[in-house]
Amino acid sequence: MDLLSYISGFVDGEGCFCVSFQPSKRHRFGWEVRPSFSVSQNADRAQVLYAIKETWKCGSIRPDRSDKTLKFEVRCVEDLVATVLPHFRSYPLMSSKQADFHRFECICGLVREEKHLELVGFEKVVQLAMEMNPSGKRKYFGSEILSSLRSGERIVCATGNRGST
């Protein structure tokens, strides 16, 4: 079996493309944007997580206290753009998760190009993120984030702080 195809199939069932938002006084609009990719598995079957980490040469594996599984996660935007996104372009998902992937790909591009530091780009990131994972739990809703924007301030994201681990 082809490992790269297997990874996509496994992620189709157990993976998640996610963009979280964290209130932050350091960031221009009062929010930090955190794109991440993750996939979970029970500890007794974690070999696949280690195989993904070894194949991609990035990310980390950690316990997920919420459901007592292990989670492989990539949070560094450069690793997402250079490794994770090209994998799923070459080995597309077969479920509706593919639509989330396309939104995630757009968000990662905006963050990498620092467009999220401009009002229009930040609003686009929020809009796309809120269209992803419709059945998932959200700590903050898009309307809440957008209504709280501090557009008049000129606090710029710290150099190099683009979601790296």
Helices and strands as residue ranges (DSSP letters): H 3-14, E 15-23, E 31-41, G 43-45, H 47-56, E 60-64, E 69-74, H 77-79, I 80-84, H 85-90, H 97-112, G 115-117, H 119-131, H 142-147
